[in-house]
Amino acid sequence: MTKHLFRLCSQISEPGLIEALRHPEKVHVEMVDHDVDLSGLDTLIMDLNGCGAGDSALDGELVEPLHRSLRHLPEGITTDMRLWHWLCVVRYPELVWRRWRGLPPADPEEGFLKGQGRRPVPAGRFLGTPSINGHGRNTFARLFFAAERLIGAQGEDYGLVRRLFSSQELHLGVSDREYGLLPTVNRVLTRELADLADLKVRAGVRRLNALGGSLCLDLLEEDEITDLVRKGLQESAG
């Protein structure tokens, strides 16, 4: 059982990211005063790295063990980006490269550049900021907060969370908008849109976003939001 959890003493800025990835042992960290069990996550990530797994399929594999490991932590810790910087830059950087690039680069600087048939990795995948958009970009924070919004700290059924990450278009559409903070909206959009083609997902998200300017979505019941989304899909199809 891995009991110790750490966070950076100070957040890493984008100009300092390459050097931090080259020498993670030199990054100053401090212990978080809460015990965690990262053993299941460690084992999974070791297996994924060992078999060369990569790309978006990793999200569905990671979201449950990650959330289970950290969901007992107080909000003041989980919203501290220094924790997510530590997970991405110090503890599991290889996984971050695999998720967004397919393979770790020979040198971190290469990983942020185009070339050799690989797409560049945005710095936000390692870093991110304490905002809904920043959480939605960090490789691990995006998974954790999606689970928090969809099932909460006590939830046991991760099926809906995995469905969300089966549609990258939907996750990006939700994570970029303020209503993405509302659990009811997250649940409805995931149930109604996750299995649709990207164009329909985009239309559904835009429709709800437009309605959000005239309706208080946080005051609506879940079935009311469902009706709005379904009507929007019917109108876009017509």
N, C-alpha and C positions, 0 to 999 in steps of 0.2 A: 504493500500500500504506500503510495506516494503522499506524504502528509503536508509537504511544504509547498506553499504557493508564493510567488514573487511578483513584484511589479517594478518597473524602472523607477529610479530616483527622480528622473525628469523625463518628459516626453522626448522622443527622437524627432528632430525636424527632418524634412526631406533632404536637405544638403548633407546631413550626417548619416543617412541611411546606409549608403554603400559601405562606409567604413565600419559601421556597427555590424553589418552582415558579414564582413570579412573577419572581424574579430569580436564575436559575441561575448567571449570571455572577458573582454575589457569593458563591457557595458555595465554601468553601476546599477545594482538592483537592491531592493530591500524586501524583507520577508513580510508577507501579509499575515496579520494576526488571526487567521482562520485556517483550520485544517481542511484539506480536500483529499479526495482519492482520485488521482489521475491515472491509476494503473490500467484501467480498462481503455482509456483514451490512448495511453502510451502504447499498449499492445496493438490496438487497431492501427494507429499511425505507423508503427514499425512494420506491420504486415503490408499496409498500403504502399509504403515507400519501398519495401522489399520486392513486391511484385510489379513495381513500376506503374501502379495505377495513377491515373490523372484525369483532368477535366471535370465537368460538372457533376458526374456521377459520384464524386467524392462528397458532395454536400449531403446527399441522402444517407451516406454511410456515417458521417461525422456528427450530424446534428443531435442525435439522441445521446450518445456517450458524452459529448461535450456539455450539453445542457444538464444531464444528470449529475455530472461532476461538480458543476458550479452553481446550481440553482438554489442552494441553501445559503449562498452568500448574500450579505446585505446589499441594497441598491447602491450605497455609497462606494462599494468596491467594484461592482460589475459595471458601473458607469464611468469608472476611472480608466481612461484610455491607456494609462501606463501598464495596466494589467494585460490588455490586448496587444500592446506593443511587445511586451515580454513573451507572450505566447507565440507571436508571429516571428519576431526577430531573433529571440534567444533560444526558445525551447523547440519550436517546430518549423523552422524556416524551410526545410526541404519540402514539407508538405505544401507550404504556400506556393513554392515554385511549381510543384507538380500540378496543383489545382489550376494555375493560370497560365502555365507555360508548357506543361507536359513533362519536362525534365529540368533539374537544377542546372544552372549555367556553370561553366568552368570558373567564372569570376562573377560576383554580384553585379558589377557594372554592365557586363554583357547582357544580363537579364532584363535590363531596362532599355535596351536598344533593339531596333529591328535587325533582322539578319539571320542567316543560317536556318531559314524556314521556320523560325520561331517568332511569335508575337511578343512585343514588349509588355512587361508587367507594370501597371501603374503603381506608384509608390503607396497609394492608399490601400492597396491589398495587404501591405505590411503595417501600415500606420492607421490612418483614419482619424477623425476628430470627434469630440463629444457632442454630436448632433445626429439627427435621424439619418441624414445623408452619410455622415462619417461612419456611423455604426453599420450602415448598409454596404460600405466598401471594404471595411476590415474583414479579412478572411474568416476569422472566428467569431467576432462580435456579431456579424450579420446572421449567423446561424443561431447564436444564443438568444438574441433579442427577438428573432422571428418565433422561436419556440415559446418565449415568455409571453408574447402577445397572443399566440394561437391557443396554448394550453395552460399557461401559467406555471407557477413554481411547483404546484402539486400534481400537475397533469401526468397521466401515464400513457395516453394514446398518442403516439407520435406520427400516426398515419397521415394526418392532415398537414403536419409540418413537412413531411417528406414530399407530399404532393405539391406544396408550395415550391420546393426547390427542384421539382421536375420541370418547372416552367421558369426559366431565367428571365423571360420577358415580364412575367407577373411579379416576380420578386423585385426586380428593378423598378417597375411601375409603382409598387407599394412603398418601397423604401425611399423613394424620392419625394414623397408627398406627406404633408402633415397628417392627413387622415390615416396614414400608415401606422400611426401610434394607437389607433383605436382597435381593440381586440375584436369587436363585433364586425368591423369592416374587413379586417384581415380574414376572419373565418368565412364570411360570405364570399369575398372575392376568390379565396382559395377553393371553396367548394364549387363555385359557379364557373370559374374561368380556367383553373389550372390545367384541365385536359383539352383546352381549345387551342386552335392554331394561333400563332403570335399576332396576326392581324386582328383577330377577334378579341384577344386579350387586351391589346392596345386600345381597341374601341371601347371595351367595357370599362377600363381604367379611366380613360378620358371622359367618358360619359359621367361617371361618378364624380370625377374631379370638377366637372362643370357644374353639376348639381350642388356640390359642396359650397359653391359661392352663394347660393340662395337658401340652402337648408342647413340646419345644425345636425350634422350626421351623428354627433355624439349623443343627441337626444332621441334618436330613432331606435326602435326595437329591431332585433335581428331580422325578423320576417319582413319588416318594412324596407330595410336595406336590400334584402333579397329581391323583393318586388321591383325596386328601382333598377337593380342590375339586370334582371331578366327583361324588363321593358326596354332598357337601353340596347340589349342584344337583339331584341326583336326589331327595333326601329332601324338599327344599323344593317340588319339582314334584309329589311324591306327596301 
